[in-house]
Amino acid sequence: MLVPKRYLAMPLLLGLAACTTAGPMPGTPEFSAAQVSRAYDCGVRVDRGRVIAGLPRDERQRFMAANASFAVKSYKAPRSCDAHERASIQRDIAALARR
């Protein structure tokens, strides 16, 4: 049985997709910091104080350290975002500020 070449590439493409989507786990301070950083990249207003206030005290330091790390990366390689991503980021930031 011959397998078309396009089917042979599928596992490779799935593996690469998994590599590019890996990041902080949702619900962690690092994920919140990544969302805040991405919001800045997209030009979305962020009330960092409200986001930090919504975090448990023991997670605030982790958020601030991760946020500083993401800010440096963002500054060195800013990206633009489309309308769909911008809307998604706005929803995420609003949810973080409501905690």
Secondary structure as GFF3:
##gff-version 3
##sequence-region A 1 99
A	DSSP	alpha_helix	5	8	.	.	.	ID=ss1
A	DSSP	alpha_helix	10	21	.	.	.	ID=ss2
A	DSSP	alpha_helix	29	42	.	.	.	ID=ss3
A	DSSP	alpha_helix	48	53	.	.	.	ID=ss4
A	DSSP	alpha_helix	57	76	.	.	.	ID=ss5
A	DSSP	alpha_helix	83	98	.	.	.	ID=ss6
###
